[in-house]
């Protein structure tokens, strides 16, 4: 993997999967009624939890795949399919079924039963199955190369910091772009992510020697 290809691929894939812009309406809903100080604490806590989870799966993902006897090629195909499904939800303007189910479940809990920073902001909104799959995918490709592993972690942290900034200014961004503007941008992101996911599937099939290089 050439770094000139690897760096933008990792960043944009993680950014598109996290989709902080498309989650702005959800952020506003879950942070409504909070004082400015409490909102700040919740946002920072959710970001730190998401970063911790991403670092964990980046560093230990390879061992997990080995323990489950999953080859990198197989996971490339599976991860590509999952990312393709996420891109279709973006293109069609449909919220993630998994995320929405988790949000509905959390709404049924009492205020003391759970921490909104942990659930659902950190998991699954910021660091959901798609993000974890992407991290496992990239870490399996970069295993044994400290530079690339470090880049994955740094880019993942950068994406969550961008998401944190958008949470802080979510109300202003939604007012500026409007629901229509956010929807248009999300569909454009979905289109790009769909193409990237297909490339992951092709790379996985090549790694499995199903397709010729």
TORKOL-4160 file (C-alpha; in steps of 0.2 Angstrom, whole numbers, padded with zeros to 4 digits, m for minus):
213
<pt num="1" X="0000" Y="0000" Z="0000"/>
<pt num="2" X="0008" Y="0016" Z="m0006"/>
<pt num="3" X="0006" Y="0030" Z="0008"/>
<pt num="4" X="m0001" Y="0042" Z="m0005"/>
<pt num="5" X="m0015" Y="0030" Z="m0008"/>
<pt num="6" X="m0017" Y="0023" Z="0010"/>
<pt num="7" X="m0018" Y="0040" Z="0019"/>
<pt num="8" X="m0033" Y="0047" Z="0010"/>
<pt num="9" X="m0042" Y="0030" Z="0009"/>
<pt num="10" X="m0041" Y="0028" Z="0027"/>
<pt num="11" X="m0047" Y="0045" Z="0032"/>
<pt num="12" X="m0061" Y="0047" Z="0020"/>
<pt num="13" X="m0067" Y="0029" Z="0023"/>
<pt num="14" X="m0068" Y="0032" Z="0042"/>
<pt num="15" X="m0075" Y="0049" Z="0040"/>
<pt num="16" X="m0089" Y="0043" Z="0028"/>
<pt num="17" X="m0093" Y="0029" Z="0040"/>
<pt num="18" X="m0094" Y="0039" Z="0055"/>
<pt num="19" X="m0104" Y="0052" Z="0045"/>
<pt num="20" X="m0103" Y="0066" Z="0059"/>
<pt num="21" X="m0113" Y="0078" Z="0047"/>
<pt num="22" X="m0127" Y="0066" Z="0044"/>
<pt num="23" X="m0128" Y="0063" Z="0063"/>
<pt num="24" X="m0130" Y="0082" Z="0068"/>
<pt num="25" X="m0150" Y="0080" Z="0070"/>
<pt num="26" X="m0147" Y="0065" Z="0081"/>
<pt num="27" X="m0134" Y="0075" Z="0091"/>
<pt num="28" X="m0146" Y="0089" Z="0094"/>
<pt num="29" X="m0160" Y="0077" Z="0099"/>
<pt num="30" X="m0149" Y="0069" Z="0112"/>
<pt num="31" X="m0141" Y="0084" Z="0119"/>
<pt num="32" X="m0157" Y="0095" Z="0120"/>
<pt num="33" X="m0161" Y="0101" Z="0137"/>
<pt num="34" X="m0143" Y="0099" Z="0143"/>
<pt num="35" X="m0134" Y="0114" Z="0151"/>
<pt num="36" X="m0119" Y="0121" Z="0142"/>
<pt num="37" X="m0107" Y="0113" Z="0154"/>
<pt num="38" X="m0115" Y="0096" Z="0155"/>
<pt num="39" X="m0116" Y="0096" Z="0136"/>
<pt num="40" X="m0097" Y="0099" Z="0135"/>
<pt num="41" X="m0094" Y="0085" Z="0147"/>
<pt num="42" X="m0105" Y="0073" Z="0137"/>
<pt num="43" X="m0097" Y="0077" Z="0120"/>
<pt num="44" X="m0079" Y="0076" Z="0127"/>
<pt num="45" X="m0083" Y="0059" Z="0136"/>
<pt num="46" X="m0091" Y="0052" Z="0120"/>
<pt num="47" X="m0076" Y="0057" Z="0110"/>
<pt num="48" X="m0064" Y="0049" Z="0122"/>
<pt num="49" X="m0073" Y="0033" Z="0123"/>
<pt num="50" X="m0074" Y="0032" Z="0104"/>
<pt num="51" X="m0056" Y="0035" Z="0102"/>
<pt num="52" X="m0052" Y="0022" Z="0115"/>
<pt num="53" X="m0063" Y="0009" Z="0106"/>
<pt num="54" X="m0055" Y="0013" Z="0089"/>
<pt num="55" X="m0037" Y="0011" Z="0096"/>
<pt num="56" X="m0041" Y="m0005" Z="0104"/>
<pt num="57" X="m0048" Y="m0013" Z="0088"/>
<pt num="58" X="m0034" Y="m0006" Z="0078"/>
<pt num="59" X="m0020" Y="m0013" Z="0089"/>
<pt num="60" X="m0029" Y="m0030" Z="0093"/>
<pt num="61" X="m0040" Y="m0032" Z="0078"/>
<pt num="62" X="m0027" Y="m0043" Z="0069"/>
<pt num="63" X="m0026" Y="m0055" Z="0084"/>
<pt num="64" X="m0045" Y="m0056" Z="0084"/>
<pt num="65" X="m0046" Y="m0061" Z="0066"/>
<pt num="66" X="m0032" Y="m0074" Z="0069"/>
<pt num="67" X="m0042" Y="m0081" Z="0084"/>
<pt num="68" X="m0057" Y="m0083" Z="0073"/>
<pt num="69" X="m0047" Y="m0090" Z="0059"/>
<pt num="70" X="m0053" Y="m0076" Z="0047"/>
<pt num="71" X="m0041" Y="m0072" Z="0033"/>
<pt num="72" X="m0038" Y="m0054" Z="0028"/>
<pt num="73" X="m0045" Y="m0057" Z="0011"/>
<pt num="74" X="m0061" Y="m0064" Z="0018"/>
<pt num="75" X="m0063" Y="m0049" Z="0030"/>
<pt num="76" X="m0060" Y="m0037" Z="0016"/>
<pt num="77" X="m0075" Y="m0044" Z="0006"/>
<pt num="78" X="m0086" Y="m0044" Z="0022"/>
<pt num="79" X="m0081" Y="m0027" Z="0027"/>
<pt num="80" X="m0083" Y="m0020" Z="0009"/>
<pt num="81" X="m0101" Y="m0028" Z="0009"/>
<pt num="82" X="m0105" Y="m0020" Z="0026"/>
<pt num="83" X="m0098" Y="m0003" Z="0020"/>
<pt num="84" X="m0108" Y="m0004" Z="0004"/>
<pt num="85" X="m0124" Y="m0007" Z="0014"/>
<pt num="86" X="m0120" Y="0008" Z="0025"/>
<pt num="87" X="m0118" Y="0018" Z="0009"/>
<pt num="88" X="m0135" Y="0013" Z="0002"/>
<pt num="89" X="m0143" Y="0019" Z="0018"/>
<pt num="90" X="m0135" Y="0036" Z="0015"/>
<pt num="91" X="m0140" Y="0036" Z="m0003"/>
<pt num="92" X="m0158" Y="0032" Z="0000"/>
<pt num="93" X="m0159" Y="0043" Z="0015"/>
<pt num="94" X="m0163" Y="0029" Z="0027"/>
<pt num="95" X="m0156" Y="0029" Z="0045"/>
<pt num="96" X="m0146" Y="0014" Z="0050"/>
<pt num="97" X="m0157" Y="0001" Z="0056"/>
<pt num="98" X="m0145" Y="m0005" Z="0069"/>
<pt num="99" X="m0142" Y="0013" Z="0076"/>
<pt num="100" X="m0160" Y="0017" Z="0076"/>
<pt num="101" X="m0164" Y="0001" Z="0085"/>
<pt num="102" X="m0151" Y="0005" Z="0098"/>
<pt num="103" X="m0157" Y="0023" Z="0100"/>
<pt num="104" X="m0175" Y="0017" Z="0102"/>
<pt num="105" X="m0169" Y="0005" Z="0116"/>
<pt num="106" X="m0160" Y="0018" Z="0125"/>
<pt num="107" X="m0175" Y="0029" Z="0125"/>
<pt num="108" X="m0184" Y="0016" Z="0134"/>
<pt num="109" X="m0172" Y="0017" Z="0148"/>
<pt num="110" X="m0173" Y="0028" Z="0163"/>
<pt num="111" X="m0162" Y="0043" Z="0165"/>
<pt num="112" X="m0151" Y="0034" Z="0178"/>
<pt num="113" X="m0150" Y="0018" Z="0168"/>
<pt num="114" X="m0138" Y="0023" Z="0156"/>
<pt num="115" X="m0125" Y="0037" Z="0151"/>
<pt num="116" X="m0130" Y="0046" Z="0135"/>
<pt num="117" X="m0111" Y="0049" Z="0131"/>
<pt num="118" X="m0108" Y="0030" Z="0131"/>
<pt num="119" X="m0124" Y="0025" Z="0123"/>
<pt num="120" X="m0130" Y="0030" Z="0111"/>
<pt num="121" X="m0117" Y="0044" Z="0107"/>
<pt num="122" X="m0101" Y="0034" Z="0108"/>
<pt num="123" X="m0109" Y="0017" Z="0104"/>
<pt num="124" X="m0116" Y="0015" Z="0091"/>
<pt num="125" X="m0117" Y="0032" Z="0083"/>
<pt num="126" X="m0099" Y="0037" Z="0083"/>
<pt num="127" X="m0090" Y="0020" Z="0084"/>
<pt num="128" X="m0103" Y="0008" Z="0077"/>
<pt num="129" X="m0101" Y="m0009" Z="0067"/>
<pt num="130" X="m0096" Y="0000" Z="0051"/>
<pt num="131" X="m0082" Y="0010" Z="0059"/>
<pt num="132" X="m0075" Y="m0005" Z="0069"/>
<pt num="133" X="m0076" Y="m0016" Z="0053"/>
<pt num="134" X="m0066" Y="m0002" Z="0043"/>
<pt num="135" X="m0053" Y="m0001" Z="0057"/>
<pt num="136" X="m0051" Y="m0020" Z="0057"/>
<pt num="137" X="m0050" Y="m0020" Z="0038"/>
<pt num="138" X="m0036" Y="m0007" Z="0038"/>
<pt num="139" X="m0026" Y="m0014" Z="0053"/>
<pt num="140" X="m0026" Y="m0031" Z="0045"/>
<pt num="141" X="m0018" Y="m0023" Z="0029"/>
<pt num="142" X="m0006" Y="m0013" Z="0038"/>
<pt num="143" X="0000" Y="m0026" Z="0051"/>
<pt num="144" X="0018" Y="m0026" Z="0054"/>
<pt num="145" X="0021" Y="m0009" Z="0048"/>
<pt num="146" X="0022" Y="0003" Z="0063"/>
<pt num="147" X="0021" Y="0019" Z="0052"/>
<pt num="148" X="0004" Y="0013" Z="0044"/>
<pt num="149" X="m0003" Y="0007" Z="0061"/>
<pt num="150" X="0001" Y="0024" Z="0068"/>
<pt num="151" X="m0007" Y="0033" Z="0053"/>
<pt num="152" X="m0023" Y="0023" Z="0056"/>
<pt num="153" X="m0024" Y="0028" Z="0074"/>
<pt num="154" X="m0020" Y="0046" Z="0070"/>
<pt num="155" X="m0033" Y="0048" Z="0056"/>
<pt num="156" X="m0046" Y="0039" Z="0067"/>
<pt num="157" X="m0043" Y="0051" Z="0081"/>
<pt num="158" X="m0044" Y="0066" Z="0068"/>
<pt num="159" X="m0061" Y="0060" Z="0062"/>
<pt num="160" X="m0068" Y="0059" Z="0080"/>
<pt num="161" X="m0061" Y="0076" Z="0084"/>
<pt num="162" X="m0070" Y="0083" Z="0069"/>
<pt num="163" X="m0086" Y="0074" Z="0075"/>
<pt num="164" X="m0083" Y="0082" Z="0092"/>
<pt num="165" X="m0082" Y="0099" Z="0084"/>
<pt num="166" X="m0098" Y="0096" Z="0074"/>
<pt num="167" X="m0107" Y="0091" Z="0090"/>
<pt num="168" X="m0101" Y="0107" Z="0099"/>
<pt num="169" X="m0108" Y="0117" Z="0084"/>
<pt num="170" X="m0122" Y="0105" Z="0078"/>
<pt num="171" X="m0136" Y="0118" Z="0081"/>
<pt num="172" X="m0127" Y="0131" Z="0071"/>
<pt num="173" X="m0122" Y="0119" Z="0057"/>
<pt num="174" X="m0140" Y="0113" Z="0055"/>
<pt num="175" X="m0146" Y="0131" Z="0055"/>
<pt num="176" X="m0133" Y="0135" Z="0041"/>
<pt num="177" X="m0135" Y="0120" Z="0030"/>
<pt num="178" X="m0153" Y="0115" Z="0034"/>
<pt num="179" X="m0160" Y="0098" Z="0034"/>
<pt num="180" X="m0160" Y="0098" Z="0014"/>
<pt num="181" X="m0142" Y="0103" Z="0013"/>
<pt num="182" X="m0136" Y="0090" Z="0025"/>
<pt num="183" X="m0146" Y="0077" Z="0016"/>
<pt num="184" X="m0138" Y="0082" Z="m0001"/>
<pt num="185" X="m0121" Y="0081" Z="0007"/>
<pt num="186" X="m0124" Y="0064" Z="0015"/>
<pt num="187" X="m0130" Y="0057" Z="m0002"/>
<pt num="188" X="m0114" Y="0063" Z="m0010"/>
<pt num="189" X="m0104" Y="0054" Z="0004"/>
<pt num="190" X="m0114" Y="0038" Z="0001"/>
<pt num="191" X="m0110" Y="0038" Z="m0017"/>
<pt num="192" X="m0091" Y="0039" Z="m0014"/>
<pt num="193" X="m0092" Y="0027" Z="0000"/>
<pt num="194" X="m0101" Y="0014" Z="m0011"/>
<pt num="195" X="m0087" Y="0015" Z="m0024"/>
<pt num="196" X="m0074" Y="0013" Z="m0010"/>
<pt num="197" X="m0083" Y="m0002" Z="m0003"/>
<pt num="198" X="m0083" Y="m0011" Z="m0020"/>
<pt num="199" X="m0065" Y="m0008" Z="m0022"/>
<pt num="200" X="m0062" Y="m0016" Z="m0005"/>
<pt num="201" X="m0072" Y="m0031" Z="m0011"/>
<pt num="202" X="m0062" Y="m0032" Z="m0027"/>
<pt num="203" X="m0046" Y="m0031" Z="m0016"/>
<pt num="204" X="m0052" Y="m0045" Z="m0005"/>
<pt num="205" X="m0056" Y="m0057" Z="m0020"/>
<pt num="206" X="m0039" Y="m0054" Z="m0026"/>
<pt num="207" X="m0031" Y="m0058" Z="m0010"/>
<pt num="208" X="m0042" Y="m0074" Z="m0009"/>
<pt num="209" X="m0036" Y="m0077" Z="m0027"/>
<pt num="210" X="m0053" Y="m0078" Z="m0034"/>
<pt num="211" X="m0049" Y="m0064" Z="m0046"/>
<pt num="212" X="m0033" Y="m0061" Z="m0055"/>
<pt num="213" X="m0022" Y="m0046" Z="m0051"/>
